[in-house]
């Protein structure tokens, strides 16, 4: 196979149940594994009262706690504040999994959280399996 074919086939791997478990077991404590993504609010009905047009979703896998943080702009500052509001001073996030959004990566770097990104445009790799 050519190099492009090998790289493309590498992204399309089998998605087995339990693939998100790190170190052989599912996280059980708060902050062990965080997943993040954005929801874009397109129509006037779904927009917030303060003009919020995006919603950052943060899922703590250990506690199954889902947090939604509305924002006017989709940028690193909003993502940084979303992580702050979700965890406050209770714990430090140990690891994060998200899509390849630049603002999410920058927010993780600002919080000094190691992260892993999913394969771009392959929706099966973006989320819990």
HELIX and SHEET records of a PDB file:
HELIX    1   1 UNK A    3  UNK A   11  1                                   9    
HELIX    2   2 UNK A   76  UNK A   87  1                                  12    
HELIX    3   3 UNK A  102  UNK A  111  1                                  10    
HELIX    4   4 UNK A  123  UNK A  125  5                                   3    
SHEET    1   A 5 UNK A  65  UNK A  71  0                                        
SHEET    2   A 5 UNK A  54  UNK A  60 -1                                        
SHEET    3   A 5 UNK A  34  UNK A  40 -1                                        
SHEET    4   A 5 UNK A  96  UNK A  98  1                                        
SHEET    5   A 5 UNK A 115  UNK A 117  1                                        
END                                                                             
